[in-house]
Every structure is written in C-alpha cells, then in structure tokens.
Amino acid sequence: MASKTKKSKNNNTKKSKPAATTVVKDNSIDNNTVADNTVSNTVVDVVNIEDELTKYGYHVIKTILVKKESCQKTLIKANNKLGQYVYIIIDDISVVSTTHHVTMNDTTTTIIPYSVISASMTLAGMDVCGIIFECQESGLCLLENVLSDDNLTVVESNYLIDQNTKPDHCYINYPIVKLSEIRVNNDLVLEGTTIVTNRLRTDTYDAYYQNLINVQHAITHFNGSYQRLFDLFKIEAIKLKDTLKMLESWHMHYINHPPQNDIDIQKSNSILKQILIRNEYVERLLCTMMRISEYESQMNQLTEQVNEYHDTFNKLFTKLDFV
C-alpha cells in the first residue's frame, strides 16, 4: 500500500488535494502486513516499539493485532504529546507482535456507513495516512489513503473480535499515522494529527448536536400529537358514552315494545346497528388507551437515562474551571 510522503516543516510547499476520493474494500494484504510465520534477520518485539514510541512522546494504551487469512498487522492505540488519541500502524516488517491486548479478525461485515466514511476521509485529507473507527470494544473499521494517478483511493478493512458480535452503533473516529512517518518527522506527524483531530471533533460534535436538536423537535412533535389525541379521547369519549347510553335506552323501548310495522322494525335494527358499532368503538378505545399508557414506563426509562447523562457530565464539566 502506498503511503504519503511527509515533508519537513521547513518546507513551505503546500499539500495538494487529490482530484477524487474512492472507497474500496481491501481484498488483499498490503506491504505493511506481516505473515504469521515471517522471520526477519533482526526481529524486534512490539514491546521494544512501545519503548521507542515513549521516546517520541507517545503513551501506549493498547496493542491490537488484526488478522486477515494468514497475515497480520499490528496497531497501537496511544496518546501523543498533546494527549490526543491516535492509532499507529506498525509498518516495520521486522517488528513481530508477541504481546498484544486484543486480537481481531477480518470480516466482510460493513461496520460504518459509507456516507460517514466518505465525510471523515474528506476531512482527514492527506494530513494523516487514514482514519480508524472504533466501535467500543467490538470492532474496528480501518481506512487508509492510497494515492495513484492524482486520485485518492481509500482502502477499507473491517475487523471484529467475534464474528457473531454485532458492531456497536457508538463509534468514534481517530487519525492513523505510521511508525515510519513518526521516525522520519514526528513533529510533522503531530501537526497533521492535531489538524485532523480538531476537524473530526468539530464535525462530529456539530453532526450530533444537530441530531440532538432533531430529537428535541421530535419530542415537541410528540407532545403536540399526544395532546391532540388526549383531548380527542377526553371529549369524544364523553360523546361516545352519552350517545351509547341514549341508543341503549331507545333500544330498550323496542325490546319492551316490539315493533309491529316495517318503519319501527327498521328503526329498531338501525338503533341496534349503531349500538354494536359504538360498542366496537369502546373496545378499540380502551385497548388503544391501554397501549398508550404503556408509554409511561418507556418515557420514565428515557427520562431516567437522560438524567443520568446530565448528572454524569454536570460533574465532569464542573471540573473544567480547575487545572
């Protein structure tokens, strides 16, 4: 897989944006992956790489081994000098991962929607070598830039811990950098990571904040719809009760005084028909009211959950004024 060539900070040449971006599934193993049985003359354990990353200002959080068929690739999640989260691809083939926290296997399952992938990679541009989506602890969606003939192709690879596990819908995206790029110019890597991290954070926040506004609108619409239904039941139920009572009294008259002519027989049948219709309305009304009353437990659960979120973040945010 081709990688971006980093330039020194002293070089003011601006990076040009690719003419087009295409996302393709990764059906092959690139030159950054290592076969399980690969033996190098100078094998370096990933633990030593962690020591090396520490010298560059990275704090290793966890090491992940991702596998596709007979090949594997080592990813390290870390904090950089600025405390930002970043994933590092170990693209040195002499490094063998003998110790790792998590192992994931390749999957054909689509973890992240294409629209989300495309938007994130557009934000990342060429400031980093890719983006990774982390689905809590269940899976990863790895997106790497490949530049060819002025066209930027994004190679997508998906990995799951358990193939039977459904990926979590709560996913967070992080920049990807390569070990080789850190070794060449860590300052430039840090600069690119900061730019992309800020873009991703801002874009994700704006998108989710708009979603929260949409939820607020949905709640307002629900309240309006519920109030209209509530008023309808309150007013029309009384009318239903009163008209049914009236029809029953009329029908009782014909029960006590059976109709003798066609006109009275027709009236009696018409009254009975209306009674039957209204009794059906009563059953449907009561059943619907019972179903709607079940909303209470759901609403209480949602309210409790929102209150928990509020209390949690309120405590966290009160600490922002202190260093």
N, C-alpha and C positions, 0 to 999 in steps of 0.2 A: 504494500500500500504506500502510495506516495505521501510524503509529509511536507509540511510548509517549511520553507527556509527562513529562519529568523535573521533579521539584520540588527546590527549594533545600534544602540541608542544614539551614537554619534552620527549615524547615517540618517539624514532627514528625508530620505526617499519615502514617499507615502505608498502604502499598500493599495494596489488597485483591486476593486471588487470584481469578482467573476461575472461573466456575462449571463450565466444561467445556473440555477441550482436544481439538481435532481436527486431524489432519494431512492436508493435501490437497496434491496435485501442483499446481505452478504452471503454469497453462496460458496465462498472459497476462503481459505486461510491466507492472510497477508504475511508479509515478511517480518511482522512484529510478533508473530506467534511462534511458539516453540513446541516441537513434537515431544510427547511424553518421554520418549527414550533418547532424546538428543543429548549427546555428550560433547562438551567443549573441552579444549585443552586447558582453559582457565575458567573452571566453573566457579561462579560466585553465588552464594546463597542470598536469598532475598533479605535475610536479616542484616547482612552487610550493606545492602542497598538502603535499608532503613537508617543505618548509621550515617551513610553518605547523605541521605536526604536531610537528616538532622543538621548536618553542617551547612546545608543550603537554607536552613530556616524552616523546614517542614516538620510538623509533628504528625507522625503516623497514627491514624485512628484504627484502621483495619486493613488487612490484606485479603484480596479476593482472587480466587483462581477461577477463571471462566474457561469452560471446555467446549470444543466442537469436534466431534468424532475423535480422532487420535491426537489432536493438537490442543494446546492450551495457551492462555495468555494471562499474565499477572497484572492486576490493577491494585493500586494503593489509594485509599481514601485518606486525605490528610488535610491539615490546616497549614496555610502558608504563613509567611511573616506577618501578614495583616490579619491573621485569624480567619481568613476566608476558606471555605470548603472547596477542595479541588480533587479531581481524580487524576492520578498519574499512571500512564501506561508504561510498563517496563519493557522498552523496545530494544533492550540489550540482550541478544540471544545467548550470551554467556551466563545470564542470570537464571538460576533454577529455583523455583519456589518449593522449598521443602517444608516451610511453615506458613500456614495461612489460616485465617479465621473462618472464611466462608468459601464453599465451592458451589459454583453454579454451572448448569449445562445449557447448551444451545437449545432453543425452542423456535418453532415456526409460529407460535402464538404472537399476535400483534398486541404489544403491551401499551403503546402510546398511539393515539390517533394521528393520522398523517398531518392534519391541519396544525396540530400542536408542534409536531416535529419540524415542519417547514418553517413555522414562525420563529421557533427558537434558534434554528440554524441560521436563519436570516439575520437575527440579532447578533449571533456569535461572529458571523463573517469569517475572516481569516485571522482574527486576533488570537484565537486558540485553535487547537487541532481538532476540536469537536465538542460535543455536548453529551452528557450522560444523564439519563432519567433514572432516579432511584425510587422504586415502588416499595417504600418502607423496607422490610427485610425480605420480601418475597422475590424480587426480580430486578433486572437492570435492562435498560434499552441504551445501547451504545451507538453513537452516531459519530462517524469520523469523516473528515474532509479529504476528498481526493480531487486534485486539480489536474485536468487534462484538456489540452487544446482550448484554453480560456474558459472552459466550462467546469463549474464546481459540482462534483458529484458527492452526495452524502451517502456513505455506506452504513446501512443499519444492521445491527446484530442484537438479538434479544436473548436473554438468559434468565432462567428460573432456578431456584433452589430445588423445588419439587415440581415436576411436570404436571402434577394433578392440582397444584395450587393456582387459584385464580389471582392474577395480579391485583394489588391494592389500587383503588382509584386515586388515592392520595399520593401523588408523585411530585418529587422536587427535582429540578434540573441543576446541574453543576458543570462548570468548564472542565475540559480534559486537556492535559498537557502531556508531553512525553519526557521521559528521563533524559533522552539525548538532548532535547532542547534546553532543559534545566542545566545540563552540564556545559552547553555552549554559551548560553547567555541567560542566567537566571533572572537578572533584572528586567529584561525584556519580557520574559515569561510572566513575571509578577505584574508587569504593566498591563499585558494583554488580559491576564486573569482578572485583574481589578476592573478593567473596562467591561468585560463580558459579564462578570458577576453583577455589577451595578445595572447593566441593561436587563439582565434576566430578572433580577429582583424587582426592578421598577415595572417591567412589563407584566410580570406575574401578579404583582400587587394590584396594578390597575385593572387587570382582567378579573381577578377575584373580587375586587371592590365593586366592579360593575355587576358581578353576579350577586353580591350582597344587596345591591340596590334593586336588582330584579326580584330577589326574594322578598324584599320589603314591599315592592309593588304587588307581588303575588299575595302577600299577607293582606294588603289593603283590599285587593280584589276579592279575596276570600271573605273578609269581614263584610264587604258590601253584599256579596252573594248570600252569605249566611243570614244577614239581617233581612234581606228581601224574603228569603224562604221562611225565616222565623215569623215575620209579620204576616205572610200569607197563611201559614198554619194557624196563627193566633186568630186571625179574622175569619178566614174561610172555614175553619173547623167549627166555629160557633154557628155559622150559617148551615153547615152540613148537619150539625146536631139538631138545629131548630127545624129544618125542612124535613129531616127524617122523622122527628117526633110528630110533626104535622101530618105527614103521609101515613104514618102508622095509625094515627087517630082516625083518619079518613077510611083507611082500610078496615079498621076495627068496626066501623059503621057498616060496611058491606058484609063483614063476617056475621055481625048480629042481625043484619037485614039483607039477606042475599038478594042480588039484583034480579029483577024479573024481566027486564026488557034489554034489547040489544045495546041501547045507549048506556045504561047503567053497567051492563057487563063489560063494555069497552072501557068505561071509566075505571071500573074495579081492576081490570087487567093492567091498564096504564099505570094506576097507582102502585100496584104490586111490582111492576117492572121497575119503576123509579125507586122503590124501596130496596129491591135487590141490587140495583146499580149503586145506591148510596151505601149499602152495607159493604159492598166490594170496595168502595172508596175508603170506608172506615178501616178496613183491614190493611189496605195499601198505605194509608196514612200512618197507622200505628207501627207497621213494620218499618217504614221509612224513618219515622221518629226514633225507633229503637236503634237503627243503623247509625243515624247521625249522632245519637247520644254516645256511641262508642268512640266518636272523635275526641271526647274529653280525655280519655286515657292517653291517646296519641298526642294530643296538644299538651297535656301535662308533662309527658316524657320529653317533648321538644323544648318546652319551657325550662324544664329542669336541666336539660343539656346546655341550652343557651346560658342559663345562669351559672353553670359550672365553668363554661368557657369565659364568661365575664369575670368571675371571681379569680380564675387562674391568671388571666392576662392582666387584670387590675393589680394583682400582687406583683407580677413581673414588671409592669410598667411603672409602678411607684418607685422602683429601684433605679430608674433611668436618671434621676437627678443626682445620684450618688456615684462616685468613682471609687 
